């Protein structure tokens, strides 16, 4: 079955990615914004929609509303729910449509998603996938730009 959505435990991914927003607290708005920025770039190069879940208790009061862009949504849990609760619910809801990929380092969460028919990835593996994809796309873009620039250097 194809992966129909990537579900990310935002704080789990931030804790596993110390190079992202270096020197900033993992629960800070700056770290969250940097993660969302990188995931937006990654999403631009893959066909699979992404949902990032953050525990609402760590969110700035002005960021409690979900952020939704083309193919990427950011959701803060509310009402005594955790990001894990939401990931499990979405994994269950998407089951009829295909597999979801849950990205988390929480072993219990990974076991739950697997039992719901989803697949899981440790944050460190997903980080490598993101970095590799962004690097490959950067190289392709540089090659494209080089070819375009050469076109203007040739006499017509």
Protein Blocks (a to p, Z undefined) as FASTA:
>chain_A
ZZfbdcddfklmmmmmmmgoghiafkbmklmmmmmmmmmmmmmmpcbdcdddddfklpcf
klmpccddehiacdddeehiafklmmmmmmmmmmmnoccddddfbfklmmmmmmnopacd
dfklmmmmmmmmmmmmmmmmmmmmmmmmmmmmpcZZ
